[in-house]
Structure formats: structure tokens, C-alpha cells
Amino acid sequence: MTLNLCVLTPNRIVYNSEVKEIILPTNSGQIGVLPNHAPIATAVDIGILRIRLNEQWLTMALMGGFARIGNNEITVLVNEAERGSDIDPQEAQQTLEKAEANLSKAEGKRQIIEANLALRRAKTRVEATNTIS
């Protein structure tokens, strides 16, 4: 038995296929979803979506949004999503280093909050490239 997973951003369909299992980053931690999962709606955090096809795992960097699970269908609506295999590891590492530097220079609440979010996004992209898929 499989699940139908659809990952959408405002601009495009990032992923739409049948999967065996996913591990979804939510605001209250990661949740694993297998076929016949109880219906839920949840906020999606900045983090790594892990997708199991057969014995292979794929990774995807998600940048926050919402997910709906029910009737063996998962719809993930996020601000941004990138497959781990599509991310350039060197570029992601450079972005992480810039985000760390910007956080150390940030002044005031707003700048610190924005710099922290940029750092979380950059760390997620680096993690998506480092995960064995």
C-alpha cells in the first residue's frame, strides 16, 4: 500500500508521486506517516522532509507551511521546497556562512529574528544535501 504525496509551493508542483512513507517536520517535532494514517492537518516547520520510495530515501528542504493528511493522500503546501539532489552543496555552505555572519552583526529584535530565520533556512538546505538519499 502506498501514499500519494503532493508538495506544492505558490509557484509550482515540486513533487507529486506515490511513496511508501514520509517523515514530516512539524512545529511540534517530526511525524512519520505510513499508509492509513489518521487524518490530520498540521503546520510544517522549516526542516527536512524525508520520503521513502522502496528502499531508497529522498530528502527535500521545506521552508514552512501546512500539510493535510487523510485517505492515504498527503498535501504539503509550503513557502519554498527544494529536492536535496537539486541543491548545490557549495552554494548552500556559502549561504550558511553568510547567514551566520549576518546573525552575528544583527542589531535589534527584527534584524535578529530575520537573521535567525535565514540561518535556519540555510542550515536546512545544507542538511538536505548531506543526507544520504
C-alpha positions as CSV (number, residue, x, y, z in Angstrom):
1,M,0.0,0.0,0.0
2,T,1.2,3.5,-0.8
3,L,0.5,7.1,-0.1
4,N,0.1,9.9,-2.7
5,L,2.4,12.8,-1.8
6,C,2.0,16.2,-3.4
7,V,4.4,19.0,-2.4
8,L,3.3,22.4,-3.6
9,T,4.7,25.9,-3.5
10,P,3.0,29.1,-4.6
11,N,4.8,28.8,-8.0
12,R,5.0,25.1,-8.8
13,I,4.4,21.4,-8.0
14,V,7.7,20.3,-6.5
15,Y,6.7,16.6,-6.1
16,N,3.7,14.5,-7.0
17,S,4.0,10.8,-6.7
18,E,3.3,7.7,-4.8
19,V,5.5,6.9,-1.7
20,K,5.8,4.3,0.9
21,E,6.4,6.6,3.9
22,I,7.4,10.1,4.8
23,I,8.9,11.9,7.8
24,L,7.5,15.4,8.0
25,P,9.0,18.3,10.0
26,T,6.2,19.9,12.0
27,N,6.2,22.8,14.5
28,S,5.8,20.2,17.3
29,G,8.5,17.8,16.0
30,Q,8.8,15.2,13.3
31,I,5.9,12.9,12.4
32,G,6.1,9.7,10.4
33,V,3.3,9.0,8.0
34,L,2.5,5.5,6.8
35,P,-0.5,4.2,4.8
36,N,-3.8,4.5,6.6
37,H,-2.6,7.3,8.9
38,A,-5.2,9.1,10.9
39,P,-6.5,12.3,9.2
40,I,-4.7,15.4,10.4
41,A,-3.8,19.0,9.4
42,T,-0.6,20.4,10.8
43,A,1.8,23.3,10.4
44,V,5.0,22.4,8.7
45,D,8.3,23.8,10.1
46,I,11.5,24.7,8.3
47,G,13.2,21.4,8.0
48,I,13.8,18.2,6.0
49,L,11.1,16.1,4.5
50,R,12.2,12.5,4.2
51,I,10.5,10.5,1.5
52,R,10.8,6.7,1.3
53,L,10.1,5.2,-2.1
54,N,11.1,1.5,-1.9
55,E,14.4,1.1,-0.1
56,Q,15.5,4.5,-1.2
57,W,15.1,7.7,0.8
58,L,14.9,11.1,-0.8
59,T,15.2,14.4,1.0
60,M,13.6,17.8,0.5
61,A,14.2,21.1,2.2
62,L,10.9,22.7,3.3
63,M,10.6,26.3,4.3
64,G,7.4,26.3,6.4
65,G,3.7,25.9,5.5
66,F,0.9,23.4,6.2
67,A,0.1,19.8,5.5
68,R,-3.1,17.8,5.2
69,I,-3.1,14.0,5.6
70,G,-6.1,11.8,5.0
71,N,-7.3,8.9,2.9
72,N,-3.7,8.0,2.0
73,E,-3.2,11.4,0.5
74,I,-0.7,13.9,1.8
75,T,-0.8,17.5,0.5
76,V,2.1,19.7,1.7
77,L,1.7,23.5,1.0
78,V,5.0,25.3,1.7
79,N,6.6,28.7,1.0
80,E,9.6,27.0,-0.6
81,A,10.7,23.5,-1.3
82,E,13.9,22.1,-2.9
83,R,14.9,18.5,-3.5
84,G,18.1,17.7,-1.7
85,S,19.6,16.4,-5.0
86,D,18.9,19.8,-6.7
87,I,20.8,21.8,-4.1
88,D,24.4,22.8,-4.9
89,P,26.3,21.8,-1.7
90,Q,29.0,24.5,-2.1
91,E,26.4,27.2,-2.7
92,A,24.4,26.0,0.3
93,Q,27.5,26.1,2.5
94,Q,28.4,29.6,1.4
95,T,24.8,30.8,2.1
96,L,25.1,29.2,5.6
97,E,28.3,31.1,6.3
98,K,26.8,34.4,5.2
99,A,23.7,33.7,7.3
100,E,26.0,33.0,10.4
101,A,27.9,36.3,9.7
102,N,24.6,38.3,9.3
103,L,23.3,36.9,12.6
104,S,26.5,38.0,14.5
105,K,26.0,41.5,13.0
106,A,22.3,41.7,13.6
107,E,21.0,44.5,15.8
108,G,17.5,45.0,17.1
109,K,14.8,42.4,17.5
110,R,13.6,42.5,13.9
111,Q,17.0,42.0,12.4
112,I,17.8,39.2,14.9
113,I,14.6,37.4,14.1
114,E,15.1,37.7,10.4
115,A,18.8,36.6,10.7
116,N,17.7,33.6,12.8
117,L,15.2,32.5,10.2
118,A,17.7,32.9,7.4
119,L,20.1,30.8,9.4
120,R,17.5,28.0,9.9
121,R,16.7,28.0,6.2
122,A,20.4,27.8,5.3
123,K,21.1,25.0,7.8
124,T,18.1,23.1,6.4
125,R,19.5,23.4,2.8
126,V,22.9,22.2,3.9
127,E,21.4,19.3,5.8
128,A,19.3,18.3,2.8
129,T,22.5,18.0,0.7
130,N,24.3,16.0,3.4
131,T,21.6,13.4,3.9
132,I,22.2,10.1,2.1
133,S,19.4,9.6,-0.3
